Amino acid sequence: MEIYKNIEDNKNKEFEKLLVDNFSKTKIEEGKILTGTITKISEKHVYCLIDGMKSEALIDIAEIKSTYPSKQLKEKDKLDVYLEKIEDAKGEVIVSASRAQKIKGFYALEKAFEANETVKGKFVSKIKGGLIVSHVDTGTLMFCPGSQVDNKVLKSFDHLFGTEQEFKIIKLDKFRGNILCSRREVISSVKKEDKAKILEKYKVGEVIKNAIVKGYSSFGCFFEVNNEIDVLVHLQEISYSRINHPDEVFTIGEKHDLKVISIDNEKMQISCSIKALTPDPFENITNYEVGKIYRAKVIKVVDYGAFCELQPGLTCLLHSSEISWNKKNAVPSKFFKINDEIDCVITDIDKDKKRIAISHKLVKENPFDNFQKKYPVNSKLKGTISGIKEFSIYINIKEFNIDGFLHANDLSYVSKPDDEIKKYKKGDELEVKVLEIRSKDQKIKFGVKQLEEDPFNIFKDKKVNDILTVKVISTSSKGILVAREGSNLEILIKKSQIAINPEDARSNRFIPGDRIDAAISEINIEKRKLVLSIKLLEEIQNKVAVSKFSSPLSGKNLPFSSLSEKLVNKKKEEK
């Protein structure tokens, strides 16, 4: 039977966080435990006011009765609640008394467990393998195995129900959601006043023989020593090899030798080590060199890589980025399984932190280096489209089994990137040009448009104030879209650049196919930027005319120069 659901799901991740929150600080935040005052109790609801909040919170009376079955609440009583929502769609404050009690209960039990203290509980039900125990103070449920109910075999447990009992927590794992308790431990335990005398028997450095595994948690394992005292072996003191949980190594009832590493007379606790009984494998690190190939055994696979052993206890990390040349973000579980033996190259040894980093891909030759030798920058080759994203295409080079990157901006000089990329699909063969190679980063950048001459190069001999004859492609409220004769490179002449006189700056004066002259007002070949202006052409021509004939009237025959004057005269005649 599962007493608690897996605490690693989304809801219970909040649970773990709340265990370490400071309950004394009252902050009006969702996901916090707050203290409120009961203002009213009706047949269906309990009304609770939390300091700092405008509205009262409503709690179903059934939830209150199930959370506090033996407690009679009344107005002005204080009540701990879990704030789920400050204000829902109806403007109501949503709180939970049961959730607050469960979180506080787990926190209290964890505290007692770490302090090696007993807790009060009641047997509430019988299930397969043991009994369910309710923590008296919080109502939190625990499981007591049948073997831990008493120090002798009982034919019936009926006489134990309904009365408070003392329990010792023997396993508490907040990540896995397990709480195991023992009544037997309390019955069999020695009195606290005798513990001081027992502690005097043990010395730091002493080896304890045949200690019995009694219980474990996520942070360590408890052992019974000589039927008189329990000692703790922390997780990091179990083995030089990487261990995630004591149950990977121990089972209840096993016997192991321990070495005493510390004694706390105030807490009356003894800490021991198992790994201290064996030589530190890192002392043999002098047998290993950075840059050389060694055989390693995979002992654990995680999302970000794999932990391996060069020898028993000498652990090293193989990061996912060091697994394969061909897969930059390799998924470790697709490459390795536990107990696999692999070749690796040591890339770093940190003697102070006792850390070793290894690489699996360095065992093989870098295919990106080989690619660069055969296809240096500016080379042309064919590849197959292996994937398409919103603004990028991935090109597989089968010869080297590597992928290169092609940005949508490098597909065409004239078409829009988002339109151009739609023309391609996975599996298409595509000729590309090598633009960039970074072998260390496992990156190749390709281009398609670079296979052709840039149409912008037709302007490379032009400069500001040069005059171009262009063909009108289309018109809009923004201006005139034009192209140079023999080129498909479209250029927008903005509305503000059509004429000197604002009344003449109308794009609808032109139709597609018209050939017009315009002056270059701005040009940058490297940035592929060209700005054309009819207005500038007028200004240049007017300036030339004035300079030549010493009169602005000489410019009447220039393009659009007389239009404004004619319109003014027409208005005068109409009057």
C-alpha positions as CSV (number, residue, x, y, z in Angstrom):
1,M,0.0,0.0,0.0
2,E,1.2,3.5,-0.8
3,I,0.8,5.8,2.1
4,Y,1.8,8.8,0.1
5,K,2.0,9.5,-3.6
6,N,5.3,10.1,-5.3
7,I,6.5,13.4,-4.0
8,E,8.3,14.1,-7.2
9,D,5.1,14.9,-9.1
10,N,4.2,18.6,-9.8
11,K,2.0,19.1,-6.7
12,N,4.3,17.4,-4.3
13,K,7.4,19.4,-5.5
14,E,5.7,22.3,-3.7
15,F,5.4,20.0,-0.7
16,E,9.1,19.5,-0.5
17,K,9.8,23.2,-0.8
18,L,7.4,24.0,2.0
19,L,9.2,21.6,4.3
20,V,12.2,23.9,4.4
21,D,10.4,27.3,4.3
22,N,10.5,29.5,7.4
23,F,7.0,29.1,8.9
24,S,7.5,32.0,11.3
25,K,7.5,34.5,8.5
26,T,4.0,35.4,7.4
27,K,3.9,36.4,3.8
28,I,0.7,36.7,1.8
29,E,1.9,34.5,-1.0
30,E,0.3,31.5,-2.8
31,G,1.9,28.2,-1.8
32,K,2.6,29.3,1.8
33,I,1.2,28.1,5.1
34,L,-0.5,31.0,7.0
35,T,-2.2,31.4,10.3
36,G,-5.8,32.7,10.3
37,T,-8.4,33.4,12.9
38,I,-11.8,31.6,12.9
39,T,-14.5,34.3,12.7
40,K,-17.6,32.1,12.1
41,I,-18.6,28.4,12.1
42,S,-21.7,27.4,10.2
43,E,-23.2,24.0,9.3
44,K,-21.3,23.9,6.0
45,H,-18.3,26.2,6.3
46,V,-15.7,27.6,8.7
47,Y,-14.9,31.2,8.0
48,C,-11.3,32.2,8.5
49,L,-9.6,35.7,8.4
50,I,-5.9,35.9,7.5
51,D,-4.0,39.0,8.6
52,G,-3.3,41.2,5.6
53,M,-6.1,39.8,3.4
54,K,-9.3,41.7,2.6
55,S,-11.6,38.7,2.3
56,E,-12.4,35.8,4.5
57,A,-11.5,32.3,3.5
58,L,-14.1,29.6,3.4
59,I,-13.2,26.0,4.4
60,D,-15.6,23.1,4.0
61,I,-16.7,21.8,7.4
62,A,-16.2,18.2,6.3
63,E,-12.5,19.0,5.6
64,I,-12.1,20.5,9.1
65,K,-13.7,17.5,10.8
66,S,-11.5,15.0,8.8
67,T,-8.4,17.1,9.6
68,Y,-9.2,17.6,13.3
69,P,-11.4,14.6,14.2
70,S,-10.9,15.0,17.9
71,K,-10.6,18.7,18.2
72,Q,-13.6,21.1,18.7
73,L,-12.8,24.4,17.0
74,K,-14.6,27.6,18.0
75,E,-14.6,31.2,17.0
76,K,-11.3,33.2,17.6
77,D,-9.3,29.9,17.5
78,K,-6.2,30.1,15.4
79,L,-6.0,27.8,12.4
80,D,-3.1,27.0,10.0
81,V,-4.1,26.9,6.3
82,Y,-2.3,26.4,3.0
83,L,-3.0,29.4,0.7
84,E,-3.8,27.9,-2.7
85,K,-5.2,31.0,-4.4
86,I,-5.4,34.6,-3.2
87,E,-8.4,35.3,-5.4
88,D,-10.2,33.0,-7.8
89,A,-12.6,33.9,-10.6
90,K,-15.3,34.5,-8.1
91,G,-13.1,36.7,-6.0
92,E,-12.8,34.1,-3.2
93,V,-9.8,33.2,-1.1
94,I,-9.0,29.4,-1.6
95,V,-7.2,27.7,1.3
96,S,-6.8,24.2,2.6
97,A,-6.5,23.1,6.3
98,S,-5.8,19.5,5.5
99,R,-2.9,20.3,3.2
100,A,-1.4,22.6,5.7
101,Q,-1.7,19.9,8.4
102,K,-0.1,17.3,6.1
103,I,2.9,19.5,5.3
104,K,3.4,20.5,8.9
105,G,3.1,16.9,9.9
106,F,5.7,15.7,7.5
107,Y,8.0,18.5,8.7
108,A,7.5,17.6,12.3
109,L,8.2,13.9,11.7
110,E,11.3,14.7,9.7
111,K,12.6,16.8,12.6
112,A,12.0,14.0,15.0
113,F,13.7,11.5,12.8
114,E,16.8,13.6,12.4
115,A,16.9,14.2,16.1
116,N,16.4,10.5,16.8
117,E,13.3,11.3,18.9
118,T,10.2,9.3,19.5
119,V,6.7,10.5,18.3
120,K,3.2,9.8,19.6
121,G,0.7,7.9,17.4
122,K,-2.3,5.7,17.2
123,F,-2.9,2.5,15.3
124,V,-5.9,3.3,13.0
125,S,-6.1,0.4,10.6
126,K,-4.6,-2.9,9.6
127,I,-3.2,-3.6,6.1
128,K,-1.1,-6.3,4.5
129,G,2.3,-6.4,6.1
130,G,1.5,-4.2,9.1
131,L,-0.5,-1.4,10.6
132,I,-1.3,2.3,9.7
133,V,-0.4,4.8,12.4
134,S,-1.8,8.3,12.7
135,H,0.6,10.9,14.2
136,V,-1.3,12.3,17.2
137,D,-0.2,15.9,16.8
138,T,-0.7,16.3,13.0
139,G,-2.7,13.3,11.8
140,T,0.0,12.4,9.3
141,L,-0.1,8.7,8.4
142,M,2.8,6.3,8.9
143,F,3.4,2.6,8.3
144,C,4.4,0.2,11.0
145,P,5.6,-3.2,9.7
146,G,4.2,-6.2,11.6
147,S,7.7,-7.1,12.8
148,Q,8.0,-3.6,14.3
149,V,4.8,-3.6,16.3
150,D,6.2,-5.4,19.4
151,N,9.4,-7.1,20.6
152,K,7.5,-10.4,20.7
153,V,5.2,-12.1,18.4
154,L,1.5,-11.0,18.9
155,K,-1.4,-13.2,17.9
156,S,-3.7,-10.1,17.7
157,F,-3.2,-6.3,17.4
158,D,-6.8,-5.5,18.5
159,H,-5.8,-4.4,22.0
160,L,-3.4,-1.7,20.6
161,F,-6.1,0.3,18.7
162,G,-7.4,3.5,20.1
163,T,-4.6,4.2,22.6
164,E,-1.6,6.5,22.2
165,Q,1.7,4.8,21.6
166,E,5.3,5.9,21.4
167,F,7.0,5.3,18.0
168,K,10.5,5.6,16.6
169,I,10.7,6.6,12.9
170,I,13.1,4.1,11.2
171,K,12.7,5.4,7.6
172,L,11.7,8.8,6.2
173,D,12.2,9.6,2.6
174,K,10.6,12.9,1.5
175,F,11.6,12.2,-2.2
176,R,9.9,8.8,-2.3
177,G,7.2,9.6,0.2
178,N,7.9,6.8,2.7
179,I,7.5,7.0,6.4
180,L,8.1,3.9,8.4
181,C,7.8,3.7,12.2
182,S,8.5,1.2,14.9
183,R,6.9,0.6,18.3
184,R,9.3,-2.2,18.9
185,E,12.3,0.2,18.9
186,V,10.8,2.2,21.7
187,I,9.9,-0.9,23.8
188,S,13.4,-2.3,23.3
189,S,15.4,0.9,23.6
190,V,17.5,1.9,26.6
191,K,16.8,4.9,28.7
192,K,18.3,8.2,27.6
193,E,20.1,8.6,30.9
194,D,22.0,5.4,30.2
195,K,23.1,6.5,26.7
196,A,25.9,8.7,28.1
197,K,27.5,5.7,29.8
198,I,27.2,3.7,26.6
199,L,28.8,6.5,24.6
200,E,31.9,6.3,26.8
201,K,32.6,2.8,25.5
202,Y,33.3,4.1,22.0
203,K,36.2,6.1,20.7
204,V,36.8,7.9,17.4
205,G,38.7,5.6,15.1
206,E,37.4,2.5,16.7
207,V,36.1,-0.3,14.4
208,I,32.7,-1.7,15.3
209,K,32.1,-5.3,14.2
210,N,28.8,-6.7,12.8
211,A,26.5,-3.7,13.2
212,I,23.0,-4.4,12.0
213,V,21.1,-2.3,9.4
214,K,18.0,-1.0,11.2
215,G,16.6,1.7,8.8
216,Y,17.6,4.3,6.2
217,S,16.6,7.5,4.6
218,S,17.7,9.7,1.7
219,F,20.6,11.1,3.7
220,G,22.0,7.9,5.4
221,C,21.6,4.6,7.1
222,F,21.0,3.6,10.7
223,F,22.8,0.7,12.3
224,E,22.2,-1.1,15.6
225,V,25.4,-1.7,17.6
226,N,25.7,-4.4,20.3
227,N,21.9,-4.3,21.0
228,E,22.4,-1.0,22.9
229,I,22.7,2.0,20.6
230,D,22.0,3.2,17.1
231,V,24.6,4.9,14.9
232,L,24.3,6.8,11.7
233,V,26.3,6.3,8.5
234,H,25.8,9.3,6.2
235,L,25.3,8.8,2.5
236,Q,28.7,10.1,1.5
237,E,30.3,7.8,4.1
238,I,28.9,4.6,2.6
239,S,31.2,4.1,-0.4
240,Y,33.7,5.9,-2.6
241,S,31.4,4.9,-5.5
242,R,28.5,7.1,-6.3
243,I,25.3,6.1,-4.3
244,N,21.9,7.8,-4.6
245,H,20.1,6.0,-1.8
246,P,21.2,3.5,0.9
247,D,18.7,0.9,-0.3
248,E,20.9,0.5,-3.4
249,V,23.5,-1.1,-1.0
250,F,21.8,-2.3,2.2
251,T,18.8,-4.4,3.2
252,I,17.3,-4.4,6.7
253,G,19.0,-7.0,9.0
254,E,22.3,-7.0,7.2
255,K,25.6,-6.9,9.2
256,H,28.5,-4.6,8.4
257,D,31.7,-3.4,10.0
258,L,31.8,0.4,10.8
259,K,34.5,2.9,11.7
260,V,33.6,5.6,14.3
261,I,34.4,9.0,12.8
262,S,32.7,11.3,15.3
263,I,30.9,11.3,18.7
264,D,28.4,14.1,19.7
265,N,27.9,13.9,23.5
266,E,25.3,16.6,23.5
267,K,23.1,14.9,20.9
268,M,24.2,11.5,22.1
269,Q,24.9,10.4,18.6
270,I,27.7,8.4,17.0
271,S,28.6,8.9,13.3
272,C,30.3,6.1,11.5
273,S,31.8,5.3,8.1
274,I,32.1,2.2,6.0
275,K,34.2,3.6,3.2
276,A,36.8,4.7,5.8
277,L,37.6,1.0,6.3
278,T,39.0,0.8,2.7
279,P,41.8,2.8,1.1
280,D,40.7,5.9,-0.9
281,P,40.9,4.9,-4.6
282,F,41.7,8.5,-5.5
283,E,45.2,7.8,-4.0
284,N,45.8,5.8,-7.1
285,I,45.1,8.8,-9.4
286,T,48.8,9.0,-10.1
287,N,48.3,5.9,-12.3
288,Y,46.1,7.9,-14.6
289,E,47.0,10.8,-17.0
290,V,45.0,13.5,-18.8
291,G,44.8,12.8,-22.5
292,K,45.2,9.0,-22.4
293,I,42.6,6.3,-23.2
294,Y,41.3,4.1,-20.4
295,R,38.6,1.5,-20.0
296,A,35.7,2.5,-17.7
297,K,32.5,0.8,-16.4
298,V,29.1,2.6,-16.5
299,I,27.6,2.6,-13.0
300,K,24.8,5.1,-13.4
301,V,23.0,6.9,-16.3
302,V,21.5,10.3,-15.7
303,D,19.9,13.0,-18.0
304,Y,23.1,15.0,-18.2
305,G,25.6,12.1,-18.7
306,A,26.9,8.9,-17.2
307,F,28.9,8.1,-14.1
308,C,31.7,5.6,-14.7
309,E,34.4,3.8,-12.7
310,L,38.0,3.6,-13.8
311,Q,38.4,1.1,-11.0
312,P,36.1,0.2,-8.0
313,G,35.4,3.4,-6.1
314,L,37.2,5.8,-8.5
315,T,34.3,7.5,-10.1
316,C,34.3,9.9,-13.1
317,L,31.7,11.9,-15.0
318,L,31.0,11.5,-18.7
319,H,29.0,14.6,-19.6
320,S,26.4,14.3,-22.4
321,S,28.4,16.8,-24.5
322,E,31.3,14.4,-24.5
323,I,29.5,11.3,-25.7
324,S,29.3,11.7,-29.5
325,W,30.8,13.9,-32.2
326,N,27.7,13.5,-34.3
327,K,25.1,14.2,-31.5
328,K,25.8,17.5,-29.8
329,N,22.9,17.0,-27.3
330,A,23.1,13.3,-27.0
331,V,20.6,11.4,-24.7
332,P,22.9,9.2,-22.5
333,S,20.3,6.4,-22.1
334,K,20.3,5.9,-25.9
335,F,24.0,5.2,-25.8
336,F,24.7,3.4,-22.5
337,K,23.3,1.1,-19.9
338,I,24.6,0.1,-16.5
339,N,27.6,-2.2,-16.5
340,D,28.6,-1.3,-20.0
341,E,32.4,-1.0,-20.4
342,I,33.5,1.8,-22.6
343,D,36.7,3.4,-23.8
344,C,37.3,7.0,-22.7
345,V,39.9,9.8,-22.6
346,I,40.6,11.6,-19.3
347,T,40.1,15.3,-19.9
348,D,40.6,16.7,-16.4
349,I,41.7,15.7,-12.9
350,D,40.9,17.9,-10.0
351,K,42.9,16.6,-7.0
352,D,41.5,19.0,-4.5
353,K,37.9,18.2,-5.3
354,K,38.6,14.6,-6.2
355,R,36.9,14.9,-9.5
356,I,37.7,13.3,-12.8
357,A,36.1,14.3,-16.2
358,I,36.2,11.9,-19.2
359,S,35.3,12.0,-22.8
360,H,34.0,9.1,-25.0
361,K,34.0,11.0,-28.3
362,L,37.7,11.8,-28.0
363,V,38.5,8.1,-28.5
364,K,37.5,8.6,-32.1
365,E,38.8,11.0,-34.7
366,N,36.8,14.3,-34.9
367,P,34.7,14.0,-38.1
368,F,34.4,17.8,-38.3
369,D,38.2,18.0,-38.7
370,N,38.1,15.4,-41.5
371,F,35.2,17.4,-43.1
372,Q,37.3,20.6,-43.0
373,K,40.2,18.9,-44.7
374,K,38.1,17.8,-47.6
375,Y,35.6,20.7,-47.7
376,P,37.2,23.9,-46.5
377,V,35.2,27.2,-46.3
378,N,33.7,28.2,-49.7
379,S,33.6,24.6,-50.9
380,K,30.5,23.3,-52.7
381,L,28.9,19.9,-51.9
382,K,25.6,18.1,-51.7
383,G,23.7,17.0,-48.6
384,T,20.4,15.7,-47.5
385,I,17.9,17.7,-45.4
386,S,17.6,15.8,-42.0
387,G,15.4,18.3,-40.2
388,I,13.6,21.6,-40.7
389,K,12.7,24.2,-38.0
390,E,11.0,27.6,-38.1
391,F,14.1,29.5,-39.4
392,S,16.7,26.8,-40.0
393,I,17.4,23.7,-42.1
394,Y,19.8,20.9,-41.0
395,I,21.9,19.2,-43.7
396,N,23.3,15.8,-43.2
397,I,26.6,14.9,-44.8
398,K,26.4,11.1,-45.2
399,E,30.1,10.7,-45.8
400,F,30.9,11.9,-42.3
401,N,27.6,11.3,-40.6
402,I,27.4,14.9,-39.4
403,D,24.8,17.6,-39.6
404,G,25.4,21.2,-40.7
405,F,23.2,24.2,-40.1
406,L,21.6,26.4,-42.8
407,H,19.7,29.5,-41.7
408,A,16.7,30.7,-43.7
409,N,18.4,34.0,-44.3
410,D,21.0,32.2,-46.4
411,L,18.5,30.6,-48.8
412,S,17.8,33.5,-51.2
413,Y,19.0,37.0,-51.8
414,V,15.6,38.3,-53.0
415,S,12.8,36.1,-51.4
416,K,11.6,36.4,-47.8
417,P,13.2,33.8,-45.5
418,D,9.9,32.5,-44.1
419,D,8.5,32.1,-47.6
420,E,11.7,30.5,-49.0
421,I,12.0,27.8,-46.3
422,K,8.6,26.5,-47.1
423,K,9.9,25.3,-50.5
424,Y,12.0,22.6,-48.8
425,K,11.1,19.3,-47.1
426,K,12.9,16.6,-45.1
427,G,14.8,14.1,-47.4
428,D,15.5,16.6,-50.2
429,E,18.9,16.6,-51.6
430,L,20.4,20.1,-51.6
431,E,23.6,21.7,-53.0
432,V,25.2,24.0,-50.4
433,K,28.2,26.2,-49.9
434,V,30.4,25.9,-46.8
435,L,30.3,29.3,-45.0
436,E,31.9,28.5,-41.6
437,I,33.5,25.5,-39.8
438,R,34.1,25.3,-36.0
439,S,35.2,21.7,-35.5
440,K,35.7,22.1,-31.7
441,D,32.1,23.3,-31.3
442,Q,30.9,20.6,-33.8
443,K,29.4,23.3,-36.0
444,I,29.2,23.8,-39.7
445,K,27.3,26.6,-41.4
446,F,26.0,26.3,-44.9
447,G,24.5,28.6,-47.4
448,V,22.5,28.2,-50.7
449,K,22.2,31.8,-52.0
450,Q,26.0,32.1,-51.8
451,L,26.2,29.6,-54.7
452,E,25.1,32.5,-57.0
453,E,26.5,36.0,-57.5
454,D,24.8,38.5,-55.2
455,P,22.5,40.6,-57.4
456,F,23.4,43.5,-55.2
457,N,26.9,43.5,-56.8
458,I,25.4,45.4,-59.8
459,F,25.7,48.5,-57.6
460,K,29.3,47.9,-56.4
461,D,30.6,50.7,-58.8
462,K,27.9,53.2,-57.7
463,K,28.1,56.0,-55.2
464,V,25.8,58.6,-53.5
465,N,24.1,61.0,-56.0
466,D,24.6,58.7,-58.9
467,I,21.4,58.5,-61.1
468,L,19.8,55.1,-61.9
469,T,17.0,54.3,-64.3
470,V,14.6,51.8,-62.7
471,K,11.3,50.1,-63.7
472,V,8.2,50.4,-61.5
473,I,7.1,47.0,-60.2
474,S,4.2,48.0,-58.0
475,T,2.9,51.0,-55.9
476,S,1.4,51.2,-52.5
477,S,0.7,53.7,-49.7
478,K,4.3,53.1,-48.6
479,G,5.8,54.2,-51.9
480,I,7.0,52.8,-55.2
481,L,8.6,49.3,-55.5
482,V,11.2,49.4,-58.3
483,A,13.9,47.2,-59.8
484,R,16.9,48.0,-62.1
485,E,16.6,46.7,-65.6
486,G,17.8,43.1,-65.9
487,S,17.7,42.6,-62.1
488,N,15.0,41.0,-59.8
489,L,16.3,42.8,-56.7
490,E,13.4,45.0,-55.6
491,I,14.0,48.4,-54.0
492,L,11.4,50.6,-52.2
493,I,11.3,54.3,-53.0
494,K,9.6,55.7,-49.9
495,K,6.6,58.0,-50.3
496,S,8.6,60.8,-48.7
497,Q,11.2,60.5,-51.4
498,I,9.0,60.8,-54.5
499,A,9.0,64.6,-54.8
500,I,10.2,67.8,-53.2
501,N,6.7,69.2,-53.1
502,P,4.5,67.2,-50.7
503,E,1.5,67.5,-53.0
504,D,3.5,65.7,-55.7
505,A,4.6,62.9,-53.4
506,R,1.9,60.5,-54.5
507,S,2.7,56.9,-55.5
508,N,-0.4,56.5,-57.6
509,R,1.0,58.9,-60.2
510,F,3.0,55.9,-61.4
511,I,1.9,52.5,-62.9
512,P,3.8,49.2,-63.1
513,G,6.1,49.2,-66.2
514,D,7.0,52.9,-65.9
515,R,10.6,53.7,-66.3
516,I,11.8,56.6,-64.1
517,D,15.1,58.1,-62.9
518,A,16.1,58.3,-59.2
519,A,19.3,59.3,-57.3
520,I,21.2,57.2,-54.8
521,S,20.9,58.8,-51.4
522,E,22.6,56.0,-49.4
523,I,24.6,52.9,-50.4
524,N,26.5,50.3,-48.4
525,I,27.7,47.2,-50.4
526,E,28.7,45.2,-47.4
527,K,25.4,45.6,-45.6
528,R,23.5,45.3,-49.0
529,K,21.7,48.6,-48.4
530,L,20.6,51.0,-51.2
531,V,18.3,54.0,-50.8
532,L,16.8,55.6,-53.9
533,S,15.2,59.1,-54.1
534,I,13.4,61.0,-56.8
535,K,13.3,63.9,-54.5
536,L,17.1,64.0,-54.3
537,L,17.2,63.8,-58.2
538,E,15.0,67.0,-58.3
539,E,17.2,68.7,-55.8
540,I,20.4,67.9,-57.8
541,Q,18.8,69.0,-61.1
542,N,17.5,72.2,-59.6
543,K,20.9,73.0,-58.1
544,V,22.5,72.4,-61.5
545,A,20.0,74.5,-63.3
546,V,20.3,77.4,-60.8
547,S,24.1,77.2,-61.0
548,K,24.1,77.2,-64.8
549,F,21.4,79.8,-65.6
550,S,21.4,81.8,-62.3
551,S,17.6,81.4,-62.0
552,P,15.4,78.9,-60.4
553,L,12.9,79.4,-63.2
554,S,15.3,77.5,-65.5
555,G,14.2,74.2,-63.8
556,K,10.7,74.4,-65.1
557,N,11.2,71.6,-67.6
558,L,12.6,69.1,-65.0
559,P,10.5,66.1,-63.9
560,F,7.4,67.3,-61.8
561,S,8.9,70.8,-61.5
562,S,5.9,72.6,-63.1
563,L,3.2,70.4,-61.7
564,S,2.7,72.2,-58.4
565,E,2.6,75.6,-60.2
566,K,0.0,74.3,-62.6
567,L,-2.2,73.2,-59.8
568,V,-2.0,76.5,-58.0
569,N,-2.9,78.4,-61.3
570,K,-5.8,76.1,-61.9
571,K,-7.2,76.9,-58.4
572,K,-6.9,80.6,-59.1
573,E,-8.8,80.3,-62.4
574,E,-11.6,78.3,-60.7
575,K,-12.1,81.2,-58.2
